[in-house]
């Protein structure tokens, strides 16, 4: 396992060196989007309309943050379960999305899209939303304000702590255990 400090937008060279289990401290601009926002992004793409942010090199964080307390740009901002975005993720990766951030396993289709498009899936620590929010220095709603917490936000992050779960060469941190070898089968 290695540790990297990366800045957005991500390039192929940034992503290609990452391996499952590596730690990344991410700095720059990332975007929030959950289920409802992904559905709206697909509708825009289907109509040939422009998306609210540039996908090339982008990082999308699957989060619906809580309201910001006084003096803070955002409230608790912990990851949501990623598989709910698996229907949409391959298309976004094909259009230039370099990374997504969430928690939990991804589908085989998403893992293939990561390999086909030199992209990566990062895990953020579930249950640590208040701590993660301390690494967010700015937050602005840029699309779909009517979705409330699920609106797309542009976040500015500084040393946002992430773990590579699925890399661009097929590696996965959530390996299936060999129960027989462990004497448990």
C-alpha positions in Angstrom: 0.0 0.0 0.0 1.2 3.4 -1.0 0.0 6.9 -0.1 -0.6 9.7 -2.6 -1.5 13.3 -2.6 -3.6 14.1 -5.7 -5.2 17.2 -7.0 -8.3 17.4 -9.2 -9.0 17.2 -12.0 -7.5 13.8 -12.1 -5.4 12.6 -15.1 -5.0 9.1 -16.5 -1.4 9.0 -15.1 -2.8 9.9 -11.6 -5.3 7.1 -11.7 -3.2 4.4 -13.5 -0.6 4.3 -10.6 -3.2 3.7 -7.9 -3.8 0.2 -6.6 -6.5 -1.3 -4.3 -5.5 -0.5 -0.7 -3.6 2.7 -1.5 -4.4 5.8 0.6 -5.1 9.1 -1.2 -5.4 12.6 0.2 -7.4 14.5 -2.4 -7.3 18.2 -2.8 -9.3 20.4 -5.2 -12.8 20.4 -6.6 -15.2 17.4 -6.4 -18.9 17.1 -7.0 -21.7 15.6 -5.0 -24.4 13.5 -6.6 -26.7 10.7 -5.4 -29.5 8.7 -7.0 -31.9 11.5 -8.0 -29.1 13.7 -9.3 -27.7 10.9 -11.4 -31.1 10.3 -12.9 -31.3 14.0 -13.9 -27.7 13.8 -15.3 -28.8 10.9 -17.5 -31.9 12.9 -18.7 -29.6 15.8 -19.7 -27.3 13.4 -21.6 -30.2 11.8 -23.3 -31.4 15.2 -24.5 -27.9 16.1 -25.7 -27.7 19.0 -23.1 -24.7 20.2 -21.2 -24.0 18.8 -17.8 -23.6 21.2 -14.8 -19.9 20.3 -14.5 -17.1 19.0 -16.7 -16.9 15.2 -16.4 -13.3 14.9 -17.8 -11.1 14.3 -14.9 -13.9 14.8 -12.4 -14.5 13.1 -9.0 -18.1 12.5 -7.9 -18.8 12.0 -4.2 -21.9 10.0 -3.4 -23.2 12.1 -0.4 -26.3 13.9 0.7 -24.8 16.3 3.3 -26.7 17.7 6.3 -27.3 21.4 6.6 -24.3 23.5 7.4 -23.9 24.7 11.0 -23.0 28.3 11.7 -19.5 29.2 10.4 -19.1 26.0 8.3 -19.6 25.5 4.6 -21.3 22.1 5.0 -22.7 19.8 7.6 -21.9 16.1 8.2 -20.8 14.7 4.8 -20.5 10.9 5.0 -20.6 8.6 2.0 -23.7 6.8 0.9 -24.0 3.3 -0.5 -22.5 3.3 -4.0 -24.3 0.4 -5.7 -27.4 2.6 -6.1 -25.4 4.6 -8.7 -24.1 1.5 -10.5 -26.7 1.8 -13.3 -25.3 5.3 -14.2 -21.6 5.0 -13.4 -20.4 3.2 -16.5 -21.8 5.8 -18.8 -20.3 8.6 -16.8 -16.9 6.9 -16.7 -17.0 6.5 -20.5 -17.5 10.3 -20.7 -14.5 11.1 -18.6 -15.4 10.7 -15.0 -12.1 9.6 -13.3 -13.3 8.6 -9.8 -16.3 8.1 -7.6 -16.3 8.1 -3.8 -18.7 6.2 -1.6 -19.0 3.1 0.5 -19.6 -0.6 -0.3 -19.1 -2.9 -3.2 -19.5 -2.1 -6.9 -21.1 -4.1 -9.7 -19.1 -6.1 -12.3 -20.2 -3.5 -14.9 -18.7 -0.6 -12.9 -15.5 -2.5 -12.3 -15.2 -3.2 -16.0 -15.9 0.5 -16.7 -13.1 1.5 -14.4 -10.7 -0.7 -16.3 -11.9 0.4 -19.7 -11.6 4.1 -18.8 -8.6 4.3 -16.5 -10.8 5.2 -13.5 -11.0 4.3 -9.8 -13.5 3.9 -7.0 -12.5 5.4 -3.7 -14.0 4.5 -0.3 -14.6 7.1 2.3 -15.1 6.1 5.9 -18.8 5.5 6.6 -20.0 6.9 10.0 -17.3 9.6 9.9 -19.3 12.3 8.1 -18.6 15.0 10.7 -14.9 14.3 10.5 -14.9 14.2 6.7 -16.7 17.5 6.6 -13.7 19.1 8.3 -11.8 18.5 5.0 -14.4 20.4 3.0 -13.5 24.1 2.8 -16.3 25.3 0.5 -19.6 24.0 -0.8 -21.9 25.5 -3.4 -25.1 24.1 -5.0 -24.6 24.1 -8.8 -27.6 22.1 -10.0 -30.9 20.7 -9.1 -31.5 22.8 -5.9 -35.0 21.3 -5.7 -33.4 18.0 -4.7 -32.4 19.5 -1.3 -29.5 17.4 0.2 -29.3 15.5 -3.1 -28.6 18.6 -5.2 -25.3 18.7 -7.0 -22.8 20.6 -5.0 -19.3 21.7 -6.0 -17.1 21.0 -3.0 -13.6 22.3 -2.4 -11.6 19.7 -0.4 -8.2 19.8 1.2 -6.4 16.5 2.0 -9.7 14.6 1.8 -8.8 11.0 3.1 -9.7 8.2 0.7 -8.9 4.5 0.2 -8.7 2.9 -3.2 -11.3 0.1 -3.3 -11.3 -0.7 -7.0 -8.4 0.3 -9.2 -8.1 0.7 -13.0 -6.4 -2.7 -13.5 -9.0 -4.9 -11.8 -7.7 -4.9 -8.2 -10.3 -4.8 -5.4 -9.8 -4.2 -1.8 -12.9 -6.2 -0.9 -11.5 -9.6 -1.9 -13.6 -12.7 -1.4 -12.1 -14.7 1.5 -10.7 -18.2 0.8 -12.7 -19.9 3.6 -11.3 -23.3 2.7 -7.7 -22.1 3.1 -8.6 -20.5 6.4 -10.0 -23.8 7.6 -13.5 -22.4 7.9 -15.2 -24.5 5.2 
